[in-house]
Amino acid sequence: MQTATLSKKVVSVLLSLALIFSFTPTLAFAENSNSGENSAAQNTVEEGSGTGASDNASNDSENQESNSVSGNSSNQIANNDNSSDNSNADSSTGSARSNEANQNGTTDNLTNQQNSTSEEAAETNNNEADDKANSWRFVNGEQIYSYEGASTDGNAVTPGISPFAAEEGGSSYATWYKSNGITSYTYKARPSDAGQNISISGAKRVGIDVSYHNGVIDWAKVKNSGVSFAIIRCGYGDNSTDKQFLNNVKGALENGIDIGLYLYSYAETPDEGFTEAQNVMRLLNLADLDPSDLAYPIFYDLEDEDVFNLSAKEKGQLATNFCSTVSAAGYEVGIYSNLNWWSNFLTDPAFDNSNWHKWAARYPGSNKATSSGVPGTEIWQFSDCGHVDGINGNVDMNFDYVGSYSKPKPSDAKIAYRGYLQKQGWQNWSADGQEAGEAGNDLRLEGIKIELGDSIEGSVRYKAHVQSEGWQDWVSDGELAGSTNQSKRMEAIAIELSGKAANNYDIYYRAYAQGFGWLGWAKNGESAGTTGYAYRLEAIEIQLVPKGNAAPGSTDNAFRQK
């Protein structure tokens, strides 16, 4: 009797376990869906605290889609079998889940959205089946996010290859919303947390870096999200093109977003630095981009395990071969890598080259870092989980501490000039009547440099009237008039030519002054702007006109004195 009772209990337990296991996948999937909903709702509330109602509506949809993609991404990574058909397998899995849900009578909209997003992601990945990046944030071309364990930290032994470099508590991460601007990011211990704003200092601009992983981007919405620049992946290796490269370049430039480029390296030998540089030259030609089109450098992305296997000296030679080739064509160049690589693997003296710009990735976790931790960083990639309107899902975010990267003046310019602007630093070169500064944006013009074009013989000299200083002494030919890093406004300017330039041309210039707007055109040493009002200059335009020809516009009220 006892034996029979025990047998019945065993059978009962086994049946119960079988029933539980049969429902586990459905329960787990439902839990993930609910988690996505909760995370999306939490993100929307957080963003709503700093923006208007219209931002809330767009970010609610954006964040919900972002969390949906994130859930599928971790599933894809967990089931990665290194085959060339991973994306197809993921798509099939999504379809199977959808069919199973329909068979069970499930009509949950979020579940359908997740399956649809998964299939779209798989289709996108199929576009670049040969892109099998393996690094601290990629596994066989699939991106791993910081809340999933991607780590920019490590040590001299650990290269940072995900997921093996995942630090304990890797679910904590940094994100960004429009309300953060250039002064903070938002730290989250978990995706569902409300988040905490972490203040940073010294940044002049905030921007993104993008590739085909980000899908089709609405650049007009990106422009209105507070993003000032974009570093765009042009390609990878020695003969591959990012499928969204041309679309991203066109969209960014048409919407007034400054751009730079990067190439992801698969180099296994130092000599491949030359061939990968030639790939960049090919892509620049494909996009019809000259040095004057790029406000930011062309960066060499060193993170792949192929590059890691090189010695420190070989890494230095690889970077030298690439950067020397690209810079010889007139472009600014730089190196991208993470905190761990910069500290432990990019140690060859070649990386001390002051002509190479430095872009460093460090994703704050529970340390709530306020810098990249890499000396000399000019651009800090602080998050891989930013929220930017116009981009579905997560996007890499960057703080720029420089604001200008020596964009060459146009080769055919007669007169070129660049302004030092409040909050932004040195701007790119303007020429022949273009605006330097930002008229109407309530930012003070603090300094200016002016040069004659290569085809113009002679010299140009100029002086500025500066807050608390009055008229400064004359300077000439690219020297600084005004000031930098002193928070002093320029109030007026005078410019004149000498030598053959003065015989052949009149130099006209006009100022945009606080309280007045655009004033009239002054010429040949006359004052333009204001004095006595304590009004800032916000912008200036300069133009050479053949001697004795008419002014570019009205010359009335070029200078106002109180």
C-alpha positions, 0 to 999 in steps of 0.5 A: 500500500505504501509502495503504491502511494509512493508510485502515485506521488512519483507519477504526480510529480513527474506529470507536474514537472512536465506540465511546468516545462511545457509552459516555460518558454511561453511564460519566459517570452511573456515575461520578456514582453512585459519587461520591455513594456515596463522599461519603455514606460520608465524611459518615457517618464524619465525623458518626459521630466526634461522635455515637452509633450511632443518629445514624450510621444516620440520617445515613448515609441522609440524607447519601446522599440529600443527595448524590443530590439535589445531583448532579441539581440541578447537571444541572438547572441546566446544562440550564436553558433558561428554559422554564416546563416545566423541571421536567417536562423534568428528570422526563422525563430522569430517566425516560429514564435509568431506562428506558435503565438497565433496557434495559441490564440495570442494577440499581444501587440508587443509580441508581434512588434518584437517578432517584426523587429527581429525579422527586420534586424535579421534582414539588415544583418544579411546585407553585410554577411561578411562583417563578422566583427569580434571585439569587446562589443561584437560577436560575429558581427552582432552587437552586444550592449553595455547592459548585456555585458560589453565592457570597455574596461579590463586589464593587461591580460584581458583584451576585452573580447565580449562576453568574456570581459563582461564585468560583474554587474554589467547590467548597469549602463549610461544612456542619453536623452535630449534633456541631458544636452552637453552637460550630463548623461543618465546612469541606470543600474538596471534598464527599468530604473528611473536613472540618475543624471551624472554631470560632466564638464568641458564638453563643447558638443554632443554627437553620435556615431552610426553604421548600418547597424542603426538602420535607416536614419531620419536625419532631419529628426536627428538634427532637432534632437540636439545632436551636432555631429556624426561620425559615420562608418564608411566601411571595414577591412580593405575592400568593404563598404558600409551599406548605409554609408552614402545615405548617412553622409547625404542625410547628415550633410543635407541637415547641417550635421557636421561629419567625420568617418571611421573604418573598422580594421580587420588587419592581421599584419601592419601592411594592411594599414596601407590597403585599408587606407586605400579602401578609405580613399575609394570610399571618399571618392565614391561619396565625392568627399573632399577634406573641406567636407569633413568637420571631423577626422577620419578615425581608424577603429582598432578593436577587433581580435585580429588586431589584438593578436598583433604585437604592440610594435606591430599595432603602432606600425599598422596605425602609422601606415594607415594614418600617414596614407590618409593624412597625405591626402589632406585629411585629419586622422585619428585612432578609436579604441576603448579605455582598456586598449588605450591603457594596455595595448596601444602602448607603442610610441607611435600612438603618442603622435600629436597629429593623431586625434584621440577618440576613446570609448568608456561606458560608465557603470556603477563607477559613474565615470565623468571622463574617458580615463584616457589622457588627451581624449578629444572625443569620449564615446560614453554610451552605446545606449543613447536615445535620439529621435530619428534612430530606432533603437540604441545609438552610440553617444559622444562628447566632443571636447574640442569643437574643431579639428583643423578643417582646411580652408577651401583651396580656392578661397580669396579670403578665409576666416574662422571664429572662436564661439562661446560653448563651441570653441574654434569653428571650421573655416568660412570663406568669401562672404560665408558666415563665421559664428552663429547669427541669432543663437545668442552665442558670443563671438570671442576670437577670430583668425583671418587669412588670404587665399593662396592665390592672393598676394599681399597681407591682411591685418585686423583688430578686435574691440574686446570686452573690458579691453577695448581695441586690441593691437593689430594682428595679421595673417592667421593670428588671433584677434580677440581671445579664447577661454576667457569668456570675453565678447568681441564687440567690434572689428576692423580689417584692412589689406596691404601689398598687392591685395590692397591694390587689387581689392577692397575688403568688405565685412559686416557684423551681426551685433546683439540688439541690432542684427546684421549691420551694414558693410564696412570696408578697408579698415573701418569699424564694424559692430558696436562700442559702448553698448556692451553688446556681443558680436555673434557672427561676421561675414568678409568678402574681397571685391575688385577695387572700386566695384560696388559693395556686397550690400548696404553700407548704412549703419556699419558701426554703432557707438554709444 
